[in-house]
Amino acid sequence: MKRQMRTRTVQGLLGIAAVGALALTACSGGGGDAGGSGSGGGGPLVVGVTTDIDTLVPWTATQFQSVNVLQNLYGTLTELDDDLTVVPGLAESWETSDDGLTVTFKLRPDVTFADGSEFDSADVIASYEAIQDESTAAVSAANLSSVTKMTAPDPTTVEMTLSAPDAALVSKLAVITMAILPSDVDLAAIEKTPNGTGAFTLESRTPNESLTLAANEKYWDGAPKVDEVEFRVIPDSSAIVSALQAGNVQMAVFDDKLVADTIGGSVKVEETPQLSYHALQLNANKAPLDNVDVRLAIACAIDRQEVLDSAALGAGEVTGPITSPAFRSDPDARPCPTVDLDQAKKHLADAGKADGLTLNAIVMQDGYSTAVAEAENLQAQLKKVGITLNIEPLESGAYVDRWVAGDFELAVALNGGQPDPDTMYGRYFTSTGNLNAVAGYSSDSLDALFAKGRSELDEKARVKIYNDVAAELEDNAAWVWLFTGYSYTALADGVSGFTPLANGSLENLRNVTVK
């Protein structure tokens, strides 16, 4: 069934439901195997997870588990390959005008949504207009900040007009929070029945127990090789290990080296460095954290290596703000590269807090393994300079709600990283960024730097610009960046074809076979 080209009509818009290379012409496929068949790789593949998803709406998803599921249900104009290089997705190619102000995407023909309706340029424009609409509360709305106009010359062409050249645009379109939905989508309906162009469709769901995906035989890049993927909720990591060893679960991804080291047997475990980063977020919109000396006192009082060693057994690296290899921040380029208690106390005195102060931090107790341990170590370290840190553990849903609203003084957080720093931080640390309430910090100089970084097409010049971004964030202790860690992908004997990625994506489930 072909839908008419139409003006966007997005019904039942929801608020946020949960917590997160410039190519002139692209011509290669975006993963998968066109010769694959849902009946050729056995199944089902059972993936053990510790938490259930909290939304099936891709535009508002920030919880890692939801993102992992949605990556398999929906498609994006561009994608990232195994090296995190931008490649075609629903757009088979794109061209940028000489002045950098017009980007033209050619869409794949004969792509269908899960309900059988055809994908076309109307869906792209409607989806991006909905993401730009503040009432949608889309978490990646800032990714389209440079886009001033979109037109559809025909059903397979989308033309974007930009306010200034945007070197990161095609990368920003690759995240699942920029997924393309049908132009007549009802967001309330897709919370129960997703309707995407992804490699899988939703087969069934029992909340807090399991969610099962079925292979999409009409997927544009060839049907997945496995018939079904079941995400089975097993709250305890050690219980997932036992299920792997017993053969009841075929795959799991852990963030705890100690747990991964206990698996053994015929289960293969692969360690992958991650772009995601652990941080103590400081909300400068709330007193006394609006005082830069208070924030610097916290930053100077924290031994990041101690947090890494105590909470994650040293499995990771101390990090600065930007974790992508091409733009990586120097963790020593900060006011206190190593813990300096005297300097921390001086900052407190300069802030008029020589007698100390009390702060409150929210912590997700069930989303990832190191959170509470990080909080407890931070609490002990800050006590040395007279800062009392009260820890408020929250289940993931409650944490997400507070986090998205910026309803916290401090938050112990694990945030996703991106290959391009504008994609990573433009939505946080610009004054108009849609997650600036979460960041709690912005400035005119940062706004100017991010604008310059987007419009600069020379890679070396962009590195210098984002070094300046990192310097301002560190010099003002916007947050306290702690460390990056590893993921540990466990695959049972007979499971093959999955490639772990540094951004934590599970899109490669479409390539998995199970014997």
C-alpha positions, 0 to 999 in steps of 0.5 A: 500500500502506497501512502500519499505524499502529505504534510506531516500529521503526527498524532498522539505526540508524547513527551520524553519517555526515557533517559543516551566524516563528511562524505560528499557522495556515499556509495557502499552498503551499510552492513548485513548480507543481501543473500541472508535468510531468516531461515538460514541461521537457526535460532532463536538467539536468546540475549540475556539483559538485566533490565527491560526497555522503557520505550519503543519510541526511538526519538525519545529513547536514551536508556541503553537497553531501549536503544539496543532494541530500537536499532534493530526495529528502525532505520536511519538515513545513514549508518555507521559501519564496524569502524564507525565510518558513515555509510549509506542506510535508507539513503543510498547516496548523498551530495553536498553543494560546493558552498556546503549549504545544500545536501541532497539525499537519494533514497533507496527504492522499494523499502517498506515499513513493518506494516507493508507501506512503502518508505519515501521522502515524505516519511523522511521530512515528516520524521525530521520535522517531528524531531525538530518540533519541541513538543516531541521532546526528541533527544537528538533535536539539536542534530538538525539545528543547521537544517532550515528547510527540507523539500522532496523533489520526488519520492526518492529525493530529499533536499536539505537547506542549511544555515551554515555548512555542517561537517557532522550532519551525515554522522548525526543522522546515523543515530537511532534517535534520528530514526525514520518513522511513517509520515502518519505515525501515531507515537502512542500506537508504536509504543505497542506496535513498532512500525520501522524499516529495520532488520527485525519486527516486534513479535511479542513482549512480556514486560519485565520478562522478555521481548522477542523480535522476528526476522524481517524477510523484506529488509532492504539489505537482506533478511537477517540470518537468525529467525528470532532474537529474544531479549530475556530479562534476568536482573542478576548478572551472575544468573545470566552467566549461569544461563550462558553456561547452561545453554539457556542464553546464547549472548550477553553484553557485560560491563563488569570485568569481574563478571566476565572473568567468571564465565569460562567454558566454551563461551567466548568473551570479547573485550571492546573499548567503548566510546561511552564515558562515566562522569559525575554531572554537576548541575550549574543551574542549581546553587551552590554548583552555580559557583565555578569554585565549588565545581572546581573544588569537586573536580580537584578533590577527585582521583579519577584513577581511584574511581576506576580502580575501585569501581571497575577493577581498573578496566578502562582509562581515565578520560577527558570530555571527548572519547572518539579517537579522532578528537580524543581529549587529553585527560591531563589537560585539566586544572587538577590533572591529579588529585589536589586536596589543598587546591580543592580546599582553596576553591571551597574557601574562595566560594565562601564554603571553607566550612564545607557543604552538603550535596545530593547525587542521584545514582542508577542502581540497576542500569549498569554494574559500577554506578553505586560503587562509583558513587560510594568512592566519590562520596569517600573522596569528597569527604576529605575536603569537607563535602558531604555527598548524599547518595540517592539510589534510583531504579532506572525509570525513576533515574531517567525521569529525574535526569532528563528533567535536570532534576538533580544537583549531581548525577553519577552517569554513564553516557553514550559517546559518538564518533563526532564531538558535535553529535556527542555534545552539541545537544548538551552544551549549547544554550539551545541544545535540547539536553542543555537542562541535563548538562546544566552548563552553556556559554556564549563562547561554547555556542561560538565554538560548536557553531565553528566546529560544525561549519569547519570542513578541515579535519585538523582545524576541527580537532583544534576547535574541539580541543578548545571545547574540551578546555572550556568544559574542564576549566569550568568543571562543567562535569567531572569526566571519570573514565571510559570502560570496556564492554564484554560480549559473551557468545555461546558456542555455535553463535557467530557473525556478531561484531562488537562496536565501540559505540555499543550498538547491537545492529550487528545482530542481523548478521548473527547465525546460531548453530 
